[in-house]
Amino acid sequence: MGIPAHIAAALGCPPEIDREAFDAHLESVSTSRLPWFLADRDAREVLTSCLFDERAALEKVAIIEVLYVRGFVYYSATSDGNELRSLLAFPDSAFSVADVPTAALAALARLWPTWQALVVSEEDAGEGGEVVDPTGRGGEGEVWAPSKLRGKVLVLSPREQQLMKVEEIDLNNVLIALAGIQRETLAKKVGPPAWVAKSSANLGGQSLALRNEMMAGRLLQEALGETRPRWRFIALYRILEAAYLVALKDAFARDFLRAPKVAVERVQGALGSEQKQFDQLVVQHDLIANFDEIRVVIEGLPANNFASAIKKRVDEPLAREAGAKRWRLGVGYTYQIRCSIVHAGQRDVVFDRYEDGDDALVALLPSLERAVFALLGVDLP
């Protein structure tokens, strides 16, 4: 049946070669001229089997962007004794052949017949268009991955495995996480909070930032240190939570000696509904305009699937309430976004199920920052 043209070209043999002649040719080629993953005899045997044995299982492959790969990584997973996935991570620098286990070399050999990118391409060519060392070797005992693979992860799976696309993606993410590698697309970063561009602040005498039980400094430090949109959002939301608990404590202390039973009942009722506490906090601290701004931001993202899901989750219940104010939609959106991030239930909106969730939060964070500083009573001229 012949062998793929890219293999014939790399090994210097005719495509029509038969198995016996190919095996002999492969053993005659100097290891210094072979692609680095074929330096191992077992890997060469795997390649021959894949090329001439129709029953040999070739691989499916996914290339995945990751943040940083310190060195070559190989990781494999099985399920009930059957191969499930194998992972190969390539650093963006030369790496030692000694760090590559035999199982990884065999996986690469199985992949090469259907995936020619394992050997250097024109993008790896030097000046004048000449390919520099197609074997991929670097210094003594070191090799380079082709440019398309540097700093990336390959996830290999059995060709016959049938999964839905969403299952395929999540299973790949599981393996990447188990291997201790963080995905770039799952770690979208947001720039510094807007307040860091200011050079002074005015804290009024009644500023919540001056109250120790608010832990405002600690929580702002937490928000400042978070570069992922979801955790920046949660860090800011915790300031809102702290505020309505402080407000509840103040109300209890004020009313208890005058009407202890009523004060206790009010606290119990408030603790039973976080949404009600939130609404009361917004009114008490004159944040209505801020949360109406948040409503406008979410409603201005009709093409964002996450924002649309949050909007639907909040709008329908509020539409049934007589006299519902529009700013309360902003409060509801903020609260439901918080729930979508910290909860992983099946009934409500779950942040991780939406690829564009980070985009919605990046649009929303400036408005939430302004609401938090208005709540704290901190003026940033």
N, C-alpha and C positions, 0 to 999 in steps of 0.2 A: 504493500500500500504506500510505501515511501514515507519519508519523515518530513516534518515541517521545514520550509525553506529557511526560516531564521536559525534553526538548529544546524542544518547542513552548512549554512554560511559561517556560523560561529565555529564549527568544529572542522571545517574544510573537507567535507565528504559529499558525494553526490546524493541528491534527495531520493533516488531510486534504490539506494543500498538496502540489502536484506539484513536480517537480524544477525546472522553469524558474522557477516562482513562488518557490520556496524560495531558489534561487540569487539571485534579484533581492532578496528580502527580506533575506537575509544581508548583501548588500553595502550595503543601505540603513541597516542598524543601525550606529549610532555605535560605534567601537571601544571607547569608554569604557564602553559598555553590554554589550559582549560578554564572555563568560568570557575570562580573560586568555590562555588557550592558543589562542584563535581570532583574536587580534590579527594574526597572520601570515596573509597571503592564501593561501599554500600549504596551511596547516592548514585553512582554510575549504574549500578545494577537496577536500582529503582527506575532510573530514566529509561533504560533499555526495556524493562518490563512495561512501562507506560506506553512506549512507542509501538511495541510489537504484540502486546497481549491485550486484546480487546476487552478483557474483563477487568483490567487494571482500573482502579477508581481515580480519575483525574479530579482536579479541585475547582471549586468556584472561589472567587476572590473578591474582596472588597478593600479598597484603599481608603483609609480613614485619617483625617487630619487630627493631630494631637498637639499638645502644648510643647512637650520637650521629652526627648528620649536620651537618657544618659549613656547608654551602651546597648549593644544588641540584646534583645529580649525574646525568649521563646516561651510560650505558655500553651498548654493543651487542656482540653476538657472532654470528658466522655460522659455518656448517659447510659446506664444499664449495660456497660461494657462496650457500647458502640461509640465510634468517634463522633464527636459533636462539633467541635471547632478547634482550630489551632491558630495561634497568633504569632506573628513575626514583627518585631519593632526594630526599625533601623535608625541609628543616630545620624546626625547631619555631619559627622566627621568619620575618619577612618576608625575601624574597630578590629579587635583581635579575632582571628579565626579560632583561637583556642576557646573563645567564649561562646562559640556556636555548637550546640549539641548535635549529635548524629541525627536525631529525630527531626531537627530543623532543616538539616541539609537534605534529608529524604523528602520533606514536605516541599522544599524548593524544587527538587528534581521532578516531583510529580506535577508541579505547577508549570514548569517551563514549556512543555509542549503546547499549551494553550495560552500562554502568557509571555510573550517575547520581551516584555519590559524588564525582565530580570537581568538581561544583559545590556550593557551600555548602548545608547542610541545616539542619534545625531546631536541631541542636546548635550551629550557628554563629550562632544568632539572638541579638540583643541584648535589652535589657530590653523587656518588653511583648510578646515573641514576634516582633518584626519582624526579618526577615532583614537583616543588615548587609552591604551591597554584595555581591550574588550574583556579581559579576564576579570577586571574589577579589582585587581590587586594594588595595594598601596606600598607602604614600607615593608620591611621584613616582618612577616607574620601578621600583617594587617591587610584589610580589604576595604574597598569603598562600595557602597550601594549605588546603583544608578541614580541620577539626579532626581528623577520622579519619586524615588522612594525615601530619600533622605529626610529624616525627621518625621516619618510617617509610619503607620501600622498597616500590615496586611492581615486580614482575617480570612482564613481558609475554611471552607466547609465542604463536606462530601457533595459531589455533583448531583446525586440522586435525592438529596434531602429537599423536602417540600415544605416551605413555610410561607405564610403571608408576609408581605413586605414589612409591616409594622413589627411582627414577631422577629423577623430577621434582624432588623435594626436594633431592637432591644436586647436580643441575645448577644449581638456583637458588643453592645455597650456593657453587658454583664462581664464578658470575658476581658474587655479592656480594663474595667474597674478592678477585677480580680488580679490582673497583672500589675496593678499599681500605676496605671497610666491615665492621665486626665485628658479628655477630649477637648479640643479647641472650641468646637461649635457648642459644647455644653458648658463652656466657661466664658461666655461673653462678658466683657468688662465694661463698666461705666466709668466715665471720667470723675474727677474730684467733685464733691458737692459744691453748689454755687457759692455757699457762704465763705469758702476759703479765699475767694477773690477780694473779700472786704478787709479793711485794715483797722476797723474800730467797731465797737458795739456799745449799745446803750441798754443797760439792764435796769428797768424801772423798779421802784421799791416793792411792788407786789409781784415781781417776776417769779414765776415758778422755778426758774433756773437757780434761784437763790435758796430754794428749799432742799435740804439734804435728802429727805425721803424720796424726792423725785429721781435722784441719781442721774440728773441731766448730763453732767460732765462725762460720766462713765458711758452712758448710752450714746452721746454724741461722738465720743471716741470710737465706739463700736461701729457707728455708721460711717465715720471717716475712714476706718480701716477696711471696709467692705467694698470690693470692686465688682462683685457680681450683683446685678440689679435686684434679684429676689431678696438677697440678704441685706442689701442697703435698705430696701423697702421695709423688711421686718425690723431692722434696727431702729428706723424712724418710727415705725408703728408702736414699738415698745414704749416710746416716750408718751404716745397717746394713751396707752394702757396704764402707765404709771400715773398719768394725770387724772384719769377718771377714778382710779382707786384712791388717790389723795383727796379728790373732791368728795368721794363717798365717806372717807374718814372724817373730813371736816364737818360734813353735814351731820354725821352721827354724833360727834363730840358736841356740836352746837345744840342738838335737839334732845339728847338722851336724858339729861336731868329734868327737862321740862315735860317730856312725854316719852318715857323709856320704851313702852310697848310699841308705840307708833314708830319710833326711831329704829327699833330692831326690825320691825316688819318692812320698813322702807329699804333697809340694807339688804334684807333677804330678797326682796322683790328685785332690787337693782342687780344683785349678784346673779340672779336667775336669767337676766337678759343683758348680754354684753352690748347688743345693738342699742338698747334703751340708754344704757350708760353713755354710750358714744354720742347719741343724739343730744342728751342733756349737757354733755361736755361742750359740744359745738355751740349750743345756745348760751351757756354760762360764760364762755370765753369769747363770744362774739366772732365765731369762725365761720359764720354762714356763707360769707362771700368766698372764703377759701375753698369750702367744700362744693360750692356751686361751680367754682373754677375746675375742680377735679371732675365734676359731672361733665362739663363741657369738653375736657380732654378726652374722656372715655367715649363720649358720643361723637367725637371727631375722628374716631378710628374705625370706621365701618368696615374696612377691608381687613382688619386684624381679627383673626378667629378667636383669640383669647379674650380680647376686649368685648367682642360680640357675645361670647358665652357668659361673661360676667354681667353684661348689661341685661341679657335675657333673664338670668338668675335673679336679679334684683328688681327689674322693672315690673315683672308680672305680679309678685306679691304686693308691692307698693301701689300698683294700679288699683288694687281692691280696697285700699284704705281711703276712707273719705277724708278729704282735706290734706292729703299728703303733699308736703312741700318739695319743690324740685331739688333744693339743696340736700334733702335727705337721700336723694339718689346718689350724690357724691359720697355721703357717709356710707351708704350701703355698698357702693362699688369698692370703697377702701376696705371695708370690713370683709367683704367676700373675697377680695384679692388676698388678704391675709389668710383667710381660711383655705383658699385654694393652694397656698404655698405650704402651710403647716399640716394640712390634712391630706391623706391619700385614699380617702373613701371612694366608693363607686357612685354615690348618689349625687354629689355635687361636682362643681368644676374643679378639676385637678390640674394645677399649673404645668406639671411635667408632661402632660398629654398634648401640649400646644407648642409647636416649633417657634411661633412668633410671640410667646409670652414675654420674653426679655425686651422685645421691641416696644411692647405696650408699656412696660415699666419704665424704660428709658424716657419715654414721652411723658410719663406721669410724675416721675421723681421730683423735678423742679417745683411743681405745684405742691406736692406733699411736704417738701422742705420748707416752703413758705408757710404752710399751715402749721407745721411744728414750731417754727420760730415765733409765729403769732401767738400760739398757745403758750409758749414759754415766756412771752413778754420780752423778747429780745429784739431790739430794733437795730438793723444793720444799715447805717446811712450810706 
